[in-house]
Amino acid sequence: MTQAGHLRPDPSRRIVLGVGGGIAAYKACEVLRRLVEAGHQVRVVPTESALRFVGAPTWEALSGLLVHHDVFGDVPEVPHVRLGQTADLVLVAPATADLLARAAHGRAEDLLGAILLTARCPVLLVPAMHTEMWEHPATVHNVAVLRSRGTLVARPASGRLTGADSGAGRLPEPAEIVDLATLLLRRADALPPDLTDRHVVVSAGGTREPLDPVRYLGNRSSGRQGYALARVAAQRGARVTLVAAHTPALADPAGVEVVRVGTAGQLQEAVLTATPRADAVVMAAAVADFRPADPHPSKIKKVGSDPDPVSLVVNPDIVAELVRRRPRGQVVVGFAAETGDATGDVLTHGRAKLARKGCDLLVVNAVGEGGAFEAEHNSGWLLGDDGAETELPEGPKSLLAAYVWDAVAARLKR
């Protein structure tokens, strides 16, 4: 069995947080707070216009470090060179249209511009601007130039902008920005553009099967792993359709189409509708194996006597159906939450499920004792139909997602 590599150690890292001059600058305060609470040393470098939205005292109070924005501050330390040279990550959020243009042309009239030129670590720019500015040919060209040089330019979210306007160009939520930053700190090569122009479908969350109008049969899935898969795929260039079952605590990933469902039957219909022309399908949802045969039309009353037994029927095997229907070249990935028992360990059951389902790849998670469900981190094994077995290291769920997309991208190139 091989083990996934490319990992950097977990200790605190040195991060430069650049802040552009847009109204979304206030969200960077939450990004900063989360990064500092995670133990990282974060140096905030705002542009001059950003300081008109959020002042230096706020950044200094949250980071515990002095703030400079021009090359003449703290000159003996040569910050315009040293900060970029010593950073483990340069994160810019929000990256305005003007900042993207200056970065694309290598302009260094302020401290942040100079740092972008001297950085030799991953650089992640998170755009935020009005839709018209994001879609303008000049911005499209600047983004393409930056990406061609290896700079990571994230996809913005869609939603409410300033005033009554709404559309693409909204800054992703701070939790999503921090998740992408954390992923790059663990694996600098986790977001290559290898899914560009691909369409992928991801399912997430736990289905709920009604027992009556109040009660249901469900499971403990939070949907975090499926959302991480969708988020990472979008930032690797894919067009992503996310079929989401019960995930009330999660914000929609930036740049992702979300289709909401409740039951296994609804999830099956949505997935089969979305997948005929998809390049890959990743079934990370925890689909209920059974459903009540006769859901009660009204609330079942507690009347003192023992309740009637609940008769269950088997839900359809969506992964097996996908395998039967898949077009030539489509990659199908399944997930298996397993526990060991008297008949075998987790991997034994995972190998049997891969053979039974007939999918290309199967992610096997050991559940119980706080593993997989409702957790921030994940680990497991990635099994291939060619006999390959890769151990997936423990880490944020976006890290496991990156390894899954590595394997999918490799198969799509065949």
C-alpha positions in Angstrom: 0.0 0.0 0.0 1.3 3.4 -0.9 0.9 6.6 1.1 -0.1 10.0 -0.3 2.8 12.4 -0.1 3.6 16.1 -0.7 2.8 17.1 2.9 4.3 19.9 4.9 4.3 19.8 8.7 1.5 21.2 10.7 3.3 23.8 13.0 2.4 27.4 12.8 3.4 29.1 9.5 4.2 32.7 8.5 1.4 34.2 6.5 1.2 37.6 4.8 -2.4 38.7 4.6 -2.8 41.3 1.9 -6.0 43.4 2.0 -7.3 45.3 -1.0 -9.4 48.4 -1.0 -12.9 47.1 -1.3 -15.9 47.0 1.0 -15.3 43.2 1.6 -12.2 44.2 3.5 -14.2 43.9 6.7 -14.5 40.1 6.1 -10.7 39.9 6.1 -10.9 40.6 9.9 -12.6 37.2 10.4 -10.0 35.6 8.1 -7.3 37.0 10.2 -8.9 36.0 13.5 -9.3 32.4 12.3 -5.7 32.2 11.1 -4.3 33.6 14.3 -6.4 31.3 16.4 -5.0 28.3 14.4 -1.6 29.3 15.7 -0.2 31.1 12.6 1.9 34.2 12.6 0.0 36.6 10.3 1.4 39.9 9.0 -1.3 42.1 7.6 -0.3 44.3 4.6 -3.2 46.5 3.5 -3.2 48.8 0.5 -3.6 52.5 1.3 -7.2 52.4 0.1 -7.9 49.3 2.3 -7.1 51.4 5.3 -10.0 53.6 4.5 -12.3 50.7 5.1 -10.5 49.1 8.1 -7.9 51.0 10.1 -4.5 49.8 11.1 -5.4 49.6 14.8 -7.9 46.8 14.0 -5.3 44.8 12.1 -2.7 45.3 14.8 -5.1 44.3 17.6 -6.1 41.1 15.8 -2.7 40.1 14.6 -0.5 41.4 17.4 1.9 42.8 14.8 2.6 46.3 13.5 1.0 47.2 10.1 2.8 48.9 7.3 1.5 49.6 3.8 4.3 51.3 2.0 8.0 50.4 1.3 9.2 53.2 3.6 7.9 51.7 6.8 10.5 49.9 9.0 13.2 50.4 6.3 16.1 48.7 8.2 14.2 45.4 8.0 13.7 45.8 4.3 10.1 44.5 4.6 9.3 44.8 0.8 11.9 42.0 0.3 12.0 40.1 3.6 8.2 39.5 4.0 7.9 37.9 0.6 11.1 35.8 1.0 10.2 34.4 4.4 6.4 33.8 4.0 5.0 30.3 3.8 1.8 31.7 2.1 0.8 35.1 0.7 -3.0 35.4 0.9 -4.8 38.5 -0.5 -8.4 38.9 0.4 -10.1 40.8 -1.0 -8.2 41.2 -4.3 -9.8 44.1 -6.1 -9.9 44.6 -9.9 -7.2 47.2 -9.5 -5.0 45.0 -7.3 -5.3 42.1 -9.9 -4.3 44.5 -12.6 -1.3 45.7 -10.7 -0.2 42.2 -9.8 -0.6 41.0 -13.4 1.7 43.9 -14.6 4.2 43.5 -11.8 3.8 46.9 -10.3 5.4 47.5 -6.9 4.5 51.0 -5.8 3.4 49.8 -2.4 4.5 47.2 0.1 1.9 44.6 -1.0 2.9 44.9 -4.7 6.6 44.4 -3.8 5.8 41.3 -1.6 3.9 39.7 -4.6 7.1 40.1 -6.6 9.4 38.7 -4.0 7.2 35.8 -2.8 8.5 32.3 -3.6 5.7 30.5 -1.7 2.1 29.8 -2.8 0.2 33.0 -3.6 -3.6 32.9 -3.3 -5.6 35.9 -4.5 -9.3 35.9 -3.6 -11.2 38.4 -5.8 -14.1 40.6 -4.7 -15.7 43.1 -7.0 -18.9 43.9 -8.9 -19.9 41.4 -11.5 -19.3 43.8 -14.4 -15.7 44.3 -13.2 -15.1 40.6 -12.7 -16.4 39.8 -16.2 -14.7 42.7 -18.0 -12.2 41.5 -20.6 -9.4 43.4 -18.9 -10.0 41.5 -15.6 -10.4 38.2 -17.4 -7.1 38.8 -19.2 -5.3 39.8 -16.0 -6.6 36.7 -14.2 -5.4 34.5 -17.1 -2.0 36.1 -17.0 -1.6 35.5 -13.2 -2.8 31.9 -13.4 -0.4 31.2 -16.3 2.5 32.3 -14.0 1.4 29.9 -11.2 -0.5 32.4 -9.1 -3.7 30.9 -7.6 -6.7 33.1 -8.3 -9.7 31.8 -6.5 -13.2 31.7 -8.0 -15.4 34.3 -6.3 -18.8 33.5 -4.9 -22.1 34.7 -6.3 -24.6 36.6 -4.2 -25.4 39.9 -2.7 -22.9 42.7 -3.5 -23.1 46.3 -2.5 -26.4 48.1 -2.7 -29.1 46.1 -4.5 -26.7 44.4 -6.8 -26.2 40.6 -6.9 -24.1 38.3 -9.0 -20.6 36.8 -9.4 -17.8 38.7 -7.6 -18.7 38.3 -4.0 -15.9 37.4 -1.6 -16.2 33.8 -0.4 -17.0 33.3 3.2 -14.1 33.6 5.6 -14.3 29.9 6.6 -13.9 28.9 3.0 -10.9 31.3 2.5 -9.2 29.9 5.6 -9.9 26.4 4.4 -8.1 27.0 1.1 -5.2 28.7 2.9 -4.9 25.8 5.3 -4.9 23.4 2.4 -2.1 25.2 0.7 -0.1 25.3 3.9 -0.3 21.5 4.1 0.2 20.9 0.4 1.4 23.7 -1.8 0.5 21.8 -5.0 -3.1 21.0 -3.9 -4.8 23.3 -6.4 -3.4 22.7 -9.9 -5.7 23.7 -12.8 -6.1 20.1 -13.9 -9.9 20.1 -13.9 -10.3 23.1 -16.2 -13.2 22.7 -18.6 -14.3 19.5 -16.8 -17.8 19.0 -15.4 -17.9 17.1 -12.1 -20.9 16.1 -10.0 -20.5 15.7 -6.2 -23.1 14.5 -3.7 -22.9 15.5 0.0 -24.7 15.3 3.3 -27.0 12.7 4.8 -30.4 11.8 3.3 -33.5 11.8 5.5 -36.3 9.3 5.0 -39.7 10.4 6.5 -41.4 8.2 9.1 -44.2 10.8 9.6 -44.4 14.6 9.1 -42.2 15.1 12.1 -39.8 12.2 12.4 -37.3 10.6 9.9 -34.6 8.0 9.6 -31.2 9.7 9.0 -27.5 9.5 9.8 -24.8 11.6 11.2 -23.3 13.0 8.0 -22.5 16.7 8.2 -21.8 17.1 4.5 -18.3 18.6 5.1 -16.4 16.1 3.1 -18.7 16.5 0.0 -18.5 20.3 0.3 -14.7 20.1 0.5 -14.7 18.0 -2.6 -16.8 20.5 -4.4 -14.8 23.5 -3.2 -11.4 22.0 -4.2 -12.7 20.9 -7.6 -14.0 24.4 -8.4 -10.7 25.9 -7.4 -9.0 23.4 -9.7 -11.0 24.8 -12.6 -14.0 22.4 -12.8 -17.6 23.3 -13.4 -19.2 21.7 -10.3 -22.7 20.5 -9.6 -23.1 19.8 -5.9 -26.2 17.7 -5.0 -26.6 18.4 -1.3 -28.8 16.5 1.1 -29.2 17.7 4.7 -26.4 20.3 5.2 -27.9 23.3 7.1 -24.7 24.4 8.7 -22.7 24.8 5.5 -22.4 27.8 3.2 -22.5 27.1 -0.6 -18.9 26.8 -1.9 -17.8 29.6 -4.2 -18.4 29.0 -7.9 -20.5 25.8 -7.4 -24.0 25.1 -8.5 -25.9 23.6 -5.6 -29.0 21.3 -6.0 -30.8 20.6 -2.7 -32.5 17.3 -2.0 -33.9 15.5 1.1 -34.5 11.8 0.5 -32.5 9.1 -1.2 -35.0 9.1 -4.0 -34.6 12.8 -4.6 -30.8 12.5 -4.5 -30.9 9.7 -7.0 -33.1 11.7 -9.4 -30.9 14.8 -9.1 -27.6 12.9 -9.6 -28.9 10.9 -12.6 -30.1 14.1 -14.1 -26.8 15.9 -13.7 -24.4 13.1 -14.7 -25.0 12.0 -18.3 -22.4 14.4 -19.7 -20.2 14.8 -16.6 -16.6 13.8 -16.7 -16.6 12.5 -13.1 -19.0 11.7 -10.3 -18.0 11.6 -6.7 -20.7 10.1 -4.4 -19.7 11.4 -0.9 -23.3 11.6 0.4 -24.3 9.3 3.2 -27.4 7.8 1.5 -29.8 5.9 3.7 -29.8 2.2 3.0 -33.4 1.8 4.1 -36.6 3.9 4.2 -40.0 3.3 5.9 -42.2 1.3 3.7 -45.3 3.3 4.6 -44.6 6.8 5.9 -47.5 7.9 8.2 -49.5 10.8 6.8 -49.9 12.4 10.3 -47.7 12.5 13.4 -47.6 9.1 15.1 -48.9 9.7 18.7 -47.4 8.4 21.9 -50.3 6.7 23.5 -48.7 4.6 26.2 -48.7 1.3 24.5 -45.8 -0.1 22.5 -45.6 1.5 19.0 -46.2 -0.5 15.9 -43.1 -2.0 14.3 -41.7 0.1 11.4 -41.4 -1.9 8.2 -38.4 -0.9 6.1 -37.6 -1.3 2.4 -34.2 -1.1 0.7 -33.3 2.2 -1.1 -31.8 1.9 -4.6 -28.0 1.6 -5.0 -27.2 4.9 -6.7 -23.5 4.2 -7.2 -24.2 0.8 -8.9 -26.8 2.5 -11.1 -24.3 5.2 -12.0 -21.8 2.6 -13.0 -24.3 0.8 -15.2 -25.3 4.1 -16.9 -22.0 5.9 -17.2 -20.8 7.1 -20.5 -17.5 6.1 -21.9 -14.6 7.8 -20.0 -16.6 8.9 -17.0 -14.9 8.4 -13.7 -17.1 7.2 -10.8 -15.9 7.5 -7.2 -17.7 6.0 -4.3 -17.4 6.4 -0.5 -17.6 3.7 2.1 -18.0 4.4 5.9 -16.9 1.1 7.5 -16.3 -0.5 10.8 -14.5 -3.7 11.5 -16.4 -6.7 12.7 -16.0 -10.5 13.1 -15.9 -11.0 9.3 -13.1 -8.6 8.6 -11.4 -5.2 9.2 -12.3 -1.9 7.5 -10.1 -2.4 4.5 -11.5 -5.9 3.9 -15.0 -4.6 3.8 -13.9 -1.7 1.6 -12.3 -4.0 -1.0 -15.4 -6.1 -1.1 -17.6 -3.0 -1.6 -15.4 -1.8 -4.5 -15.7 -5.1 -6.2 -19.5 -5.2 -5.6 -20.1 -1.6 -6.8 -17.9 -1.6 -9.8 -16.8 2.0 -9.5 -13.3 3.2 -10.5 -12.3 4.5 -7.1 -13.5 4.0 -3.6 -12.7 6.2 -0.5 -12.8 4.1 2.6 -13.3 5.8 6.0 -13.1 4.2 9.4 -16.1 5.5 11.4 -16.7 5.5 15.1 -14.6 7.0 17.9 -15.1 10.5 16.3 -13.9 9.5 12.9 -15.3 10.8 9.6 -18.8 11.9 10.6 -19.3 15.4 12.1 -15.5 15.9 12.3 -13.4 18.7 10.8 -10.6 16.2 9.8 -10.6 13.0 7.9 -8.4 10.1 6.8 -8.7 6.8 5.2 -7.7 4.8 2.1 -8.3 5.3 -1.6 -8.8 2.0 -3.4 -8.6 1.7 -7.2 -10.3 -0.9 -9.5 -6.7 -1.6 -10.8 -5.7 -2.9 -7.3 -4.0 0.3 -6.2 -4.4 1.2 -2.5 -3.3 4.6 -1.2 -3.4 5.5 2.5 -4.8 9.0 2.9 -3.1 11.0 5.8 -5.2 12.6 8.5 -5.9 16.2 7.9 -8.5 18.8 6.9 -11.2 17.3 4.7 -10.1 19.5 1.9 -6.7 17.7 2.0 -8.5 14.3 1.4 -10.5 16.0 -1.4 -7.2 17.1 -3.1 -5.9 13.5 -3.1 -9.2 12.2 -4.6 -9.1 14.8 -7.4 -5.4 13.9 -8.0 -6.6 10.4 -8.8 -9.6 11.4 -10.8 -7.5 13.9 -12.9 -4.9 11.2 -13.6 -7.7 8.8 -14.9 -9.2 11.5 -17.0 -5.9 12.0 -18.8 -5.8 8.3 -19.9 
